[in-house]
Amino acid sequence: MKTSLVIVAVVAAIALIGVGIGWSLHQPVESLGSVARGGEYHSTVLQATTTYATLLKRVAGALGSIVVNVAGAGNAMFYDATTTNSGLRTVVATSSLRLVAPIDTNLAAGTYTYDSYFNDGLIAVFGGAQGTSTITWR
């Protein structure tokens, strides 16, 4: 009799734990404004007057948009890579960088949406006199 009560108690405890875990996994994803958690973009404002490259992300993701705040006279190229140094890239990517998005920064102020996927990372390379741009990515 005692053994069967212990078995029933253990089975009931396991069932309650299972129900609790199942309930917690089925909760709706909390939204932050109009975006579900995990779907938000990261951003940075870039201002440059000379040619340079900057690493925005080291792993796969997506380039969301480029917001030209103030037009400039240069251009910006966004590449699927973690370095512009071909000696430091993986063997597969040593010959050239995959272009994710090009943009002339003398375009009119506005938002240019790309939603382009990249595999390795995201590098922005700027040339010429830049205006001010906001870059978004996931």
N, CA, C and O atoms as a GROMACS GRO file, in nm:
protein
  552
    1MET      N    1   0.082  -0.119   0.000
    1MET     CA    2   0.000   0.000   0.000
    1MET      C    3   0.087   0.125   0.000
    1MET      O    4   0.061   0.219  -0.075
    2LYS      N    5   0.194   0.127   0.086
    2LYS     CA    6   0.282   0.242   0.094
    2LYS      C    7   0.355   0.263  -0.038
    2LYS      O    8   0.372   0.377  -0.083
    3THR      N    9   0.398   0.154  -0.100
    3THR     CA   10   0.472   0.164  -0.225
    3THR      C   11   0.384   0.221  -0.335
    3THR      O   12   0.430   0.303  -0.415
    4SER      N   13   0.260   0.179  -0.342
    4SER     CA   14   0.170   0.230  -0.446
    4SER      C   15   0.139   0.378  -0.426
    4SER      O   16   0.122   0.450  -0.523
    5LEU      N   17   0.133   0.424  -0.300
    5LEU     CA   18   0.111   0.567  -0.274
    5LEU      C   19   0.234   0.649  -0.318
    5LEU      O   20   0.218   0.758  -0.372
    6VAL      N   21   0.352   0.597  -0.296
    6VAL     CA   22   0.475   0.666  -0.338
    6VAL      C   23   0.480   0.674  -0.490
    6VAL      O   24   0.515   0.778  -0.547
    7ILE      N   25   0.444   0.565  -0.556
    7ILE     CA   26   0.444   0.563  -0.703
    7ILE      C   27   0.344   0.663  -0.757
    7ILE      O   28   0.375   0.736  -0.851
    8VAL      N   29   0.226   0.669  -0.701
    8VAL     CA   30   0.123   0.764  -0.744
    8VAL      C   31   0.172   0.907  -0.722
    8VAL      O   32   0.150   0.994  -0.806
    9ALA      N   33   0.236   0.933  -0.609
    9ALA     CA   34   0.286   1.067  -0.579
    9ALA      C   35   0.396   1.107  -0.678
    9ALA      O   36   0.398   1.221  -0.724
   10VAL      N   37   0.486   1.015  -0.711
   10VAL     CA   38   0.593   1.045  -0.807
   10VAL      C   39   0.535   1.070  -0.946
   10VAL      O   40   0.576   1.165  -1.013
   11VAL      N   41   0.441   0.988  -0.989
   11VAL     CA   42   0.378   1.006  -1.120
   11VAL      C   43   0.303   1.140  -1.125
   11VAL      O   44   0.310   1.211  -1.225
   12ALA      N   45   0.233   1.174  -1.018
   12ALA     CA   46   0.161   1.302  -1.013
   12ALA      C   47   0.259   1.420  -1.020
   12ALA      O   48   0.233   1.519  -1.088
   13ALA      N   49   0.372   1.409  -0.949
   13ALA     CA   50   0.471   1.516  -0.951
   13ALA      C   51   0.530   1.533  -1.090
   13ALA      O   52   0.548   1.645  -1.138
   14ILE      N   53   0.561   1.423  -1.156
   14ILE     CA   54   0.615   1.428  -1.292
   14ILE      C   55   0.513   1.489  -1.387
   14ILE      O   56   0.548   1.570  -1.473
   15ALA      N   57   0.388   1.451  -1.372
   15ALA     CA   58   0.282   1.506  -1.458
   15ALA      C   59   0.268   1.656  -1.437
   15ALA      O   60   0.252   1.730  -1.534
   16LEU      N   61   0.274   1.702  -1.313
   16LEU     CA   62   0.264   1.846  -1.285
   16LEU      C   63   0.382   1.922  -1.343
   16LEU      O   64   0.366   2.032  -1.396
   17ILE      N   65   0.501   1.864  -1.332
   17ILE     CA   66   0.619   1.928  -1.390
   17ILE      C   67   0.603   1.937  -1.543
   17ILE      O   68   0.633   2.040  -1.602
   18GLY      N   69   0.556   1.830  -1.606
   18GLY     CA   70   0.534   1.830  -1.751
   18GLY      C   71   0.432   1.933  -1.794
   18GLY      O   72   0.451   2.001  -1.895
   19VAL      N   73   0.325   1.946  -1.719
   19VAL     CA   74   0.222   2.047  -1.750
   19VAL      C   75   0.281   2.187  -1.736
   19VAL      O   76   0.255   2.274  -1.819
   20GLY      N   77   0.360   2.210  -1.631
   20GLY     CA   78   0.423   2.341  -1.611
   20GLY      C   79   0.518   2.378  -1.723
   20GLY      O   80   0.518   2.491  -1.771
   21ILE      N   81   0.599   2.282  -1.767
   21ILE     CA   82   0.693   2.307  -1.877
   21ILE      C   83   0.616   2.332  -2.006
   21ILE      O   84   0.648   2.425  -2.081
   22GLY      N   85   0.516   2.252  -2.033
   22GLY     CA   86   0.436   2.271  -2.154
   22GLY      C   87   0.365   2.405  -2.155
   22GLY      O   88   0.359   2.470  -2.260
   23TRP      N   89   0.314   2.447  -2.043
   23TRP     CA   90   0.246   2.576  -2.034
   23TRP      C   91   0.343   2.690  -2.060
   23TRP      O   92   0.310   2.785  -2.131
   24SER      N   93   0.464   2.682  -2.002
   24SER     CA   94   0.561   2.790  -2.020
   24SER      C   95   0.612   2.797  -2.164
   24SER      O   96   0.643   2.906  -2.211
   25LEU      N   97   0.620   2.685  -2.234
   25LEU     CA   98   0.666   2.686  -2.373
   25LEU      C   99   0.560   2.736  -2.470
   25LEU      O  100   0.594   2.776  -2.582
   26HIS      N  101   0.435   2.735  -2.430
   26HIS     CA  102   0.328   2.778  -2.519
   26HIS      C  103   0.281   2.920  -2.493
   26HIS      O  104   0.175   2.960  -2.542
   27GLN      N  105   0.356   2.996  -2.418
   27GLN     CA  106   0.322   3.136  -2.395
   27GLN      C  107   0.351   3.215  -2.522
   27GLN      O  108   0.448   3.186  -2.592
   28PRO      N  109   0.269   3.315  -2.554
   28PRO     CA  110   0.294   3.395  -2.674
   28PRO      C  111   0.424   3.474  -2.662
   28PRO      O  112   0.465   3.510  -2.552
   29VAL      N  113   0.488   3.500  -2.777
   29VAL     CA  114   0.612   3.578  -2.779
   29VAL      C  115   0.576   3.723  -2.747
   29VAL      O  116   0.486   3.781  -2.807
   30GLU      N  117   0.648   3.779  -2.652
   30GLU     CA  118   0.622   3.917  -2.613
   30GLU      C  119   0.670   4.012  -2.721
   30GLU      O  120   0.781   3.998  -2.772
   31SER      N  121   0.586   4.108  -2.756
   31SER     CA  122   0.622   4.206  -2.857
   31SER      C  123   0.681   4.330  -2.792
   31SER      O  124   0.643   4.368  -2.681
   32LEU      N  125   0.774   4.391  -2.862
   32LEU     CA  126   0.830   4.518  -2.822
   32LEU      C  127   0.786   4.618  -2.927
   32LEU      O  128   0.852   4.632  -3.030
   33GLY      N  129   0.677   4.686  -2.904
   33GLY     CA  130   0.621   4.773  -3.006
   33GLY      C  131   0.557   4.687  -3.112
   33GLY      O  132   0.473   4.602  -3.080
   34SER      N  133   0.595   4.705  -3.238
   34SER     CA  134   0.536   4.629  -3.347
   34SER      C  135   0.621   4.511  -3.391
   34SER      O  136   0.590   4.445  -3.490
   35VAL      N  137   0.731   4.482  -3.316
   35VAL     CA  138   0.824   4.376  -3.354
   35VAL      C  139   0.832   4.272  -3.243
   35VAL      O  140   0.846   4.306  -3.126
   36ALA      N  141   0.822   4.143  -3.282
   36ALA     CA  142   0.836   4.036  -3.185
   36ALA      C  143   0.980   4.029  -3.137
   36ALA      O  144   1.072   4.058  -3.213
   37ARG      N  145   1.000   3.991  -3.011
   37ARG     CA  146   1.136   3.980  -2.957
   37ARG      C  147   1.218   3.886  -3.044
   37ARG      O  148   1.173   3.778  -3.082
   38GLY      N  149   1.339   3.929  -3.077
   38GLY     CA  150   1.427   3.853  -3.165
   38GLY      C  151   1.421   3.900  -3.309
   38GLY      O  152   1.508   3.865  -3.388
   39GLY      N  153   1.320   3.977  -3.345
   39GLY     CA  154   1.305   4.025  -3.483
   39GLY      C  155   1.347   4.170  -3.500
   39GLY      O  156   1.334   4.226  -3.609
   40GLU      N  157   1.396   4.232  -3.395
   40GLU     CA  158   1.434   4.373  -3.403
   40GLU      C  159   1.565   4.390  -3.480
   40GLU      O  160   1.644   4.297  -3.494
   41TYR      N  161   1.586   4.510  -3.528
   41TYR     CA  162   1.709   4.544  -3.601
   41TYR      C  163   1.807   4.613  -3.507
   41TYR      O  164   1.768   4.676  -3.409
   42HIS      N  165   1.936   4.600  -3.540
   42HIS     CA  166   2.042   4.678  -3.475
   42HIS      C  167   2.073   4.791  -3.571
   42HIS      O  168   2.049   4.779  -3.692
   43SER      N  169   2.125   4.901  -3.521
   43SER     CA  170   2.158   5.011  -3.611
   43SER      C  171   2.279   5.088  -3.562
   43SER      O  172   2.317   5.082  -3.445
   44THR      N  173   2.338   5.159  -3.655
   44THR     CA  174   2.447   5.249  -3.622
   44THR      C  175   2.442   5.366  -3.719
   44THR      O  176   2.402   5.349  -3.834
   45VAL      N  177   2.482   5.481  -3.673
   45VAL     CA  178   2.490   5.599  -3.759
   45VAL      C  179   2.636   5.613  -3.801
   45VAL      O  180   2.725   5.616  -3.717
   46LEU      N  181   2.659   5.621  -3.931
   46LEU     CA  182   2.794   5.630  -3.984
   46LEU      C  183   2.818   5.765  -4.048
   46LEU      O  184   2.739   5.810  -4.132
   47GLN      N  185   2.925   5.830  -4.009
   47GLN     CA  186   2.967   5.956  -4.068
   47GLN      C  187   3.113   5.939  -4.107
   47GLN      O  188   3.194   5.897  -4.025
   48ALA      N  189   3.146   5.973  -4.229
   48ALA     CA  190   3.284   5.957  -4.273
   48ALA      C  191   3.320   6.066  -4.373
   48ALA      O  192   3.235   6.115  -4.446
   49THR      N  193   3.444   6.102  -4.374
   49THR     CA  194   3.493   6.198  -4.473
   49THR      C  195   3.604   6.138  -4.557
   49THR      O  196   3.651   6.201  -4.652
   50THR      N  197   3.648   6.016  -4.524
   50THR     CA  198   3.753   5.950  -4.600
   50THR      C  199   3.713   5.806  -4.626
   50THR      O  200   3.608   5.760  -4.581
   51THR      N  201   3.797   5.736  -4.700
   51THR     CA  202   3.771   5.596  -4.731
   51THR      C  203   3.808   5.510  -4.610
   51THR      O  204   3.917   5.524  -4.554
   52TYR      N  205   3.719   5.422  -4.571
   52TYR     CA  206   3.748   5.328  -4.463
   52TYR      C  207   3.649   5.213  -4.466
   52TYR      O  208   3.547   5.220  -4.535
   53ALA      N  209   3.679   5.107  -4.392
   53ALA     CA  210   3.591   4.991  -4.381
   53ALA      C  211   3.559   4.968  -4.235
   53ALA      O  212   3.643   4.992  -4.148
   54THR      N  213   3.437   4.921  -4.207
   54THR     CA  214   3.399   4.890  -4.070
   54THR      C  215   3.319   4.760  -4.066
   54THR      O  216   3.233   4.737  -4.151
   55LEU      N  217   3.348   4.677  -3.968
   55LEU     CA  218   3.278   4.550  -3.948
   55LEU      C  219   3.154   4.577  -3.865
   55LEU      O  220   3.164   4.626  -3.752
   56LEU      N  221   3.037   4.545  -3.919
   56LEU     CA  222   2.912   4.567  -3.848
   56LEU      C  223   2.866   4.442  -3.773
   56LEU      O  224   2.810   4.452  -3.664
   57LYS      N  225   2.889   4.324  -3.832
   57LYS     CA  226   2.846   4.199  -3.769
   57LYS      C  227   2.939   4.086  -3.810
   57LYS      O  228   2.983   4.082  -3.924
   58ARG      N  229   2.969   3.994  -3.717
   58ARG     CA  230   3.064   3.885  -3.740
   58ARG      C  231   3.000   3.753  -3.780
   58ARG      O  232   3.073   3.659  -3.813
   59VAL      N  233   2.870   3.742  -3.778
   59VAL     CA  234   2.802   3.617  -3.811
   59VAL      C  235   2.691   3.644  -3.912
   59VAL      O  236   2.667   3.759  -3.949
   60ALA      N  237   2.623   3.538  -3.956
   60ALA     CA  238   2.516   3.552  -4.053
   60ALA      C  239   2.405   3.644  -4.003
   60ALA      O  240   2.383   3.656  -3.883
   61GLY      N  241   2.337   3.706  -4.095
   61GLY     CA  242   2.228   3.795  -4.060
   61GLY      C  243   2.165   3.855  -4.185
   61GLY      O  244   2.175   3.797  -4.293
   62ALA      N  245   2.102   3.970  -4.169
   62ALA     CA  246   2.037   4.037  -4.281
   62ALA      C  247   2.059   4.187  -4.272
   62ALA      O  248   2.044   4.248  -4.166
   63LEU      N  249   2.096   4.246  -4.386
   63LEU     CA  250   2.105   4.392  -4.396
   63LEU      C  251   1.962   4.441  -4.417
   63LEU      O  252   1.899   4.408  -4.517
   64GLY      N  253   1.912   4.520  -4.323
   64GLY     CA  254   1.774   4.567  -4.332
   64GLY      C  255   1.759   4.684  -4.427
   64GLY      O  256   1.697   4.671  -4.533
   65SER      N  257   1.817   4.797  -4.390
   65SER     CA  258   1.803   4.916  -4.473
   65SER      C  259   1.919   5.010  -4.450
   65SER      O  260   1.993   5.000  -4.353
   66ILE      N  261   1.932   5.102  -4.544
   66ILE     CA  262   2.028   5.210  -4.533
   66ILE      C  263   1.946   5.338  -4.540
   66ILE      O  264   1.877   5.363  -4.639
   67VAL      N  265   1.955   5.417  -4.437
   67VAL     CA  266   1.881   5.542  -4.431
   67VAL      C  267   1.981   5.654  -4.457
   67VAL      O  268   2.069   5.680  -4.375
   68VAL      N  269   1.968   5.720  -4.572
   68VAL     CA  270   2.054   5.833  -4.602
   68VAL      C  271   1.993   5.954  -4.533
   68VAL      O  272   1.887   6.004  -4.572
   69ASN      N  273   2.062   6.001  -4.429
   69ASN     CA  274   2.014   6.116  -4.354
   69ASN      C  275   2.056   6.246  -4.421
   69ASN      O  276   1.974   6.336  -4.440
   70VAL      N  277   2.183   6.255  -4.458
   70VAL     CA  278   2.239   6.370  -4.527
   70VAL      C  279   2.323   6.317  -4.642
   70VAL      O  280   2.415   6.239  -4.620
   71ALA      N  281   2.292   6.358  -4.765
   71ALA     CA  282   2.363   6.308  -4.882
   71ALA      C  283   2.509   6.352  -4.881
   71ALA      O  284   2.543   6.457  -4.826
   72GLY      N  285   2.593   6.270  -4.942
   72GLY     CA  286   2.736   6.301  -4.955
   72GLY      C  287   2.776   6.286  -5.100
   72GLY      O  288   2.690   6.284  -5.188
   73ALA      N  289   2.905   6.276  -5.127
   73ALA     CA  290   2.954   6.262  -5.264
   73ALA      C  291   3.024   6.129  -5.286
   73ALA      O  292   3.086   6.110  -5.390
   74GLY      N  293   3.015   6.038  -5.191
   74GLY     CA  294   3.086   5.911  -5.202
   74GLY      C  295   2.994   5.795  -5.229
   74GLY      O  296   2.883   5.811  -5.279
   75ASN      N  297   3.042   5.677  -5.195
   75ASN     CA  298   2.961   5.557  -5.208
   75ASN      C  299   2.989   5.464  -5.091
   75ASN      O  300   3.086   5.482  -5.018
   76ALA      N  301   2.903   5.367  -5.075
   76ALA     CA  302   2.918   5.267  -4.970
   76ALA      C  303   2.888   5.131  -5.031
   76ALA      O  304   2.792   5.116  -5.107
   77MET      N  305   2.971   5.033  -4.998
   77MET     CA  306   2.952   4.896  -5.044
   77MET      C  307   2.942   4.808  -4.921
   77MET      O  308   3.022   4.822  -4.828
   78PHE      N  309   2.845   4.719  -4.918
   78PHE     CA  310   2.825   4.629  -4.806
   78PHE      C  311   2.854   4.487  -4.854
   78PHE      O  312   2.793   4.438  -4.949
   79TYR      N  313   2.948   4.421  -4.785
   79TYR     CA  314   2.997   4.291  -4.828
   79TYR      C  315   2.967   4.182  -4.725
   79TYR      O  316   2.959   4.208  -4.605
   80ASP      N  317   2.952   4.060  -4.776
   80ASP     CA  318   2.932   3.940  -4.693
   80ASP      C  319   3.070   3.888  -4.655
   80ASP      O  320   3.125   3.802  -4.724
   81ALA      N  321   3.126   3.938  -4.546
   81ALA     CA  322   3.260   3.899  -4.503
   81ALA      C  323   3.285   3.952  -4.362
   81ALA      O  324   3.208   4.033  -4.311
   82THR      N  325   3.394   3.906  -4.301
   82THR     CA  326   3.434   3.958  -4.170
   82THR      C  327   3.562   4.038  -4.176
   82THR      O  328   3.603   4.097  -4.077
   83THR      N  329   3.628   4.040  -4.294
   83THR     CA  330   3.749   4.119  -4.311
   83THR      C  331   3.767   4.153  -4.458
   83THR      O  332   3.723   4.079  -4.546
   84THR      N  333   3.831   4.266  -4.484
   84THR     CA  334   3.864   4.301  -4.623
   84THR      C  335   4.001   4.248  -4.661
   84THR      O  336   4.041   4.258  -4.777
   85ASN      N  337   4.075   4.192  -4.566
   85ASN     CA  338   4.208   4.137  -4.590
   85ASN      C  339   4.193   3.994  -4.643
   85ASN      O  340   4.154   3.904  -4.568
   86SER      N  341   4.224   3.973  -4.771
   86SER     CA  342   4.205   3.840  -4.832
   86SER      C  343   4.293   3.734  -4.767
   86SER      O  344   4.260   3.616  -4.773
   87GLY      N  345   4.403   3.772  -4.705
   87GLY     CA  346   4.489   3.677  -4.637
   87GLY      C  347   4.430   3.622  -4.509
   87GLY      O  348   4.473   3.518  -4.460
   88LEU      N  349   4.332   3.692  -4.456
   88LEU     CA  350   4.269   3.649  -4.330
   88LEU      C  351   4.135   3.580  -4.350
   88LEU      O  352   4.077   3.529  -4.254
   89ARG      N  353   4.084   3.578  -4.472
   89ARG     CA  354   3.955   3.516  -4.499
   89ARG      C  355   3.967   3.366  -4.513
   89ARG      O  356   4.077   3.313  -4.531
   90THR      N  357   3.855   3.297  -4.504
   90THR     CA  358   3.855   3.153  -4.525
   90THR      C  359   3.893   3.122  -4.669
   90THR      O  360   3.883   3.209  -4.756
   91VAL      N  361   3.936   3.002  -4.696
   91VAL     CA  362   3.980   2.963  -4.830
   91VAL      C  363   3.870   2.986  -4.932
   91VAL      O  364   3.898   3.029  -5.044
   92VAL      N  365   3.746   2.958  -4.896
   92VAL     CA  366   3.635   2.972  -4.989
   92VAL      C  367   3.617   3.117  -5.033
   92VAL      O  368   3.575   3.142  -5.146
   93ALA      N  369   3.646   3.213  -4.946
   93ALA     CA  370   3.616   3.353  -4.975
   93ALA      C  371   3.741   3.436  -5.005
   93ALA      O  372   3.735   3.559  -4.992
   94THR      N  373   3.852   3.374  -5.044
   94THR     CA  374   3.974   3.453  -5.060
   94THR      C  375   3.979   3.534  -5.189
   94THR      O  376   4.046   3.637  -5.193
   95SER      N  377   3.911   3.492  -5.294
   95SER     CA  378   3.927   3.561  -5.421
   95SER      C  379   3.849   3.692  -5.428
   95SER      O  380   3.900   3.790  -5.482
   96SER      N  381   3.728   3.696  -5.376
   96SER     CA  382   3.650   3.818  -5.382
   96SER      C  383   3.545   3.817  -5.271
   96SER      O  384   3.514   3.713  -5.213
   97LEU      N  385   3.492   3.934  -5.245
   97LEU     CA  386   3.387   3.947  -5.144
   97LEU      C  387   3.252   3.949  -5.214
   97LEU      O  388   3.238   4.011  -5.319
   98ARG      N  389   3.153   3.882  -5.156
   98ARG     CA  390   3.018   3.886  -5.213
   98ARG      C  391   2.953   4.017  -5.175
   98ARG      O  392   2.942   4.051  -5.057
   99LEU      N  393   2.910   4.093  -5.276
   99LEU     CA  394   2.846   4.221  -5.254
   99LEU      C  395   2.702   4.200  -5.209
   99LEU      O  396   2.624   4.134  -5.278
  100VAL      N  397   2.667   4.254  -5.094
  100VAL     CA  398   2.531   4.244  -5.042
  100VAL      C  399   2.449   4.362  -5.092
  100VAL      O  400   2.335   4.345  -5.134
  101ALA      N  401   2.508   4.482  -5.089
  101ALA     CA  402   2.436   4.601  -5.133
  101ALA      C  403   2.532   4.714  -5.163
  101ALA      O  404   2.623   4.742  -5.084
  102PRO      N  405   2.514   4.781  -5.278
  102PRO     CA  406   2.589   4.903  -5.305
  102PRO      C  407   2.496   5.023  -5.289
  102PRO      O  408   2.376   5.011  -5.309
  103ILE      N  409   2.550   5.137  -5.253
  103ILE     CA  410   2.467   5.257  -5.248
  103ILE      C  411   2.555   5.379  -5.271
  103ILE      O  412   2.663   5.391  -5.214
  104ASP      N  413   2.509   5.469  -5.356
  104ASP     CA  414   2.574   5.598  -5.373
  104ASP      C  415   2.518   5.688  -5.264
  104ASP      O  416   2.397   5.706  -5.254
  105THR      N  417   2.605   5.746  -5.184
  105THR     CA  418   2.556   5.827  -5.073
  105THR      C  419   2.513   5.966  -5.117
  105THR      O  420   2.473   6.048  -5.034
  106ASN      N  421   2.521   5.994  -5.248
  106ASN     CA  422   2.467   6.120  -5.296
  106ASN      C  423   2.321   6.106  -5.335
  106ASN      O  424   2.261   6.199  -5.389
  107LEU      N  425   2.263   5.990  -5.309
  107LEU     CA  426   2.120   5.972  -5.331
  107LEU      C  427   2.042   6.065  -5.239
  107LEU      O  428   2.093   6.111  -5.137
  108ALA      N  429   1.921   6.091  -5.277
  108ALA     CA  430   1.835   6.177  -5.195
  108ALA      C  431   1.817   6.114  -5.057
  108ALA      O  432   1.818   5.991  -5.043
  109ALA      N  433   1.801   6.198  -4.957
  109ALA     CA  434   1.776   6.147  -4.822
  109ALA      C  435   1.652   6.059  -4.826
  109ALA      O  436   1.553   6.092  -4.891
  110GLY      N  437   1.658   5.948  -4.756
  110GLY     CA  438   1.545   5.855  -4.753
  110GLY      C  439   1.590   5.717  -4.709
  110GLY      O  440   1.708   5.695  -4.681
  111THR      N  441   1.496   5.626  -4.703
  111THR     CA  442   1.524   5.489  -4.659
  111THR      C  443   1.529   5.398  -4.780
  111THR      O  444   1.437   5.395  -4.862
  112TYR      N  445   1.638   5.324  -4.791
  112TYR     CA  446   1.657   5.228  -4.899
  112TYR      C  447   1.659   5.089  -4.836
  112TYR      O  448   1.755   5.053  -4.768
  113THR      N  449   1.553   5.012  -4.860
  113THR     CA  450   1.536   4.882  -4.797
  113THR      C  451   1.600   4.774  -4.883
  113THR      O  452   1.578   4.767  -5.004
  114TYR      N  453   1.680   4.688  -4.817
  114TYR     CA  454   1.746   4.578  -4.887
  114TYR      C  455   1.697   4.442  -4.841
  114TYR      O  456   1.669   4.356  -4.924
  115ASP      N  457   1.685   4.419  -4.711
  115ASP     CA  458   1.648   4.288  -4.657
  115ASP      C  459   1.729   4.177  -4.724
  115ASP      O  460   1.674   4.075  -4.766
  116SER      N  461   1.860   4.197  -4.734
  116SER     CA  462   1.951   4.102  -4.799
  116SER      C  463   2.022   4.019  -4.695
  116SER      O  464   2.073   4.072  -4.596
  117TYR      N  465   2.026   3.888  -4.717
  117TYR     CA  466   2.089   3.794  -4.625
  117TYR      C  467   2.239   3.789  -4.650
  117TYR      O  468   2.283   3.798  -4.764
  118PHE      N  469   2.318   3.774  -4.544
  118PHE     CA  470   2.462   3.750  -4.557
  118PHE      C  471   2.499   3.632  -4.469
  118PHE      O  472   2.438   3.610  -4.365
  119ASN      N  473   2.601   3.556  -4.510
  119ASN     CA  474   2.639   3.432  -4.442
  119ASN      C  475   2.750   3.447  -4.339
  119ASN      O  476   2.743   3.388  -4.232
  120ASP      N  477   2.853   3.526  -4.371
  120ASP     CA  478   2.972   3.530  -4.288
  120ASP      C  479   2.977   3.647  -4.191
  120ASP      O  480   3.022   3.632  -4.078
  121GLY      N  481   2.932   3.760  -4.234
  121GLY     CA  482   2.937   3.882  -4.155
  121GLY      C  483   2.902   3.998  -4.245
  121GLY      O  484   2.874   3.978  -4.363
  122LEU      N  485   2.902   4.119  -4.192
  122LEU     CA  486   2.867   4.236  -4.271
  122LEU      C  487   2.973   4.343  -4.253
  122LEU      O  488   2.998   4.391  -4.142
  123ILE      N  489   3.035   4.380  -4.365
  123ILE     CA  490   3.136   4.486  -4.366
  123ILE      C  491   3.084   4.599  -4.454
  123ILE      O  492   3.030   4.576  -4.563
  124ALA      N  493   3.100   4.722  -4.406
  124ALA     CA  494   3.068   4.840  -4.486
  124ALA      C  495   3.199   4.905  -4.527
  124ALA      O  496   3.286   4.930  -4.443
  125VAL      N  497   3.215   4.932  -4.657
  125VAL     CA  498   3.334   4.998  -4.709
  125VAL      C  499   3.288   5.129  -4.772
  125VAL      O  500   3.205   5.130  -4.863
  126PHE      N  501   3.344   5.239  -4.724
  126PHE     CA  502   3.305   5.372  -4.770
  126PHE      C  503   3.416   5.434  -4.852
  126PHE      O  504   3.534   5.421  -4.818
  127GLY      N  505   3.378   5.503  -4.957
  127GLY     CA  506   3.474   5.575  -5.040
  127GLY      C  507   3.426   5.716  -5.067
  127GLY      O  508   3.306   5.737  -5.089
  128GLY      N  509   3.516   5.810  -5.067
  128GLY     CA  510   3.480   5.949  -5.097
  128GLY      C  511   3.421   6.019  -4.976
  128GLY      O  512   3.418   5.966  -4.866
  129ALA      N  513   3.375   6.140  -5.000
  129ALA     CA  514   3.317   6.222  -4.893
  129ALA      C  515   3.176   6.172  -4.863
  129ALA      O  516   3.087   6.178  -4.948
  130GLN      N  517   3.157   6.126  -4.744
  130GLN     CA  518   3.029   6.067  -4.704
  130GLN      C  519   2.937   6.170  -4.641
  130GLN      O  520   2.981   6.270  -4.585
  131GLY      N  521   2.810   6.143  -4.653
  131GLY     CA  522   2.712   6.218  -4.576
  131GLY      C  523   2.693   6.144  -4.445
  131GLY      O  524   2.788   6.085  -4.392
  132THR      N  525   2.574   6.146  -4.393
  132THR     CA  526   2.541   6.073  -4.272
  132THR      C  527   2.436   5.967  -4.307
  132THR      O  528   2.334   5.998  -4.369
  133SER      N  529   2.462   5.843  -4.268
  133SER     CA  530   2.368   5.733  -4.296
  133SER      C  531   2.347   5.650  -4.171
  133SER      O  532   2.435   5.639  -4.085
  134THR      N  533   2.228   5.593  -4.162
  134THR     CA  534   2.197   5.498  -4.057
  134THR      C  535   2.181   5.361  -4.122
  134THR      O  536   2.105   5.345  -4.217
  135ILE      N  537   2.254   5.263  -4.070
  135ILE     CA  538   2.253   5.128  -4.124
  135ILE      C  539   2.178   5.039  -4.026
  135ILE      O  540   2.206   5.044  -3.906
  136THR      N  541   2.084   4.957  -4.075
  136THR     CA  542   2.014   4.862  -3.988
  136THR      C  543   2.042   4.720  -4.035
  136THR      O  544   2.051   4.694  -4.155
  137TRP      N  545   2.056   4.629  -3.938
  137TRP     CA  546   2.082   4.488  -3.970
  137TRP      C  547   2.031   4.401  -3.855
  137TRP      O  548   2.008   4.449  -3.744
  138ARG      N  549   2.015   4.272  -3.884
  138ARG     CA  550   1.977   4.172  -3.783
  138ARG      C  551   2.090   4.073  -3.774
  138ARG      O  552   2.082   3.978  -3.695
   0.00000   0.00000   0.00000
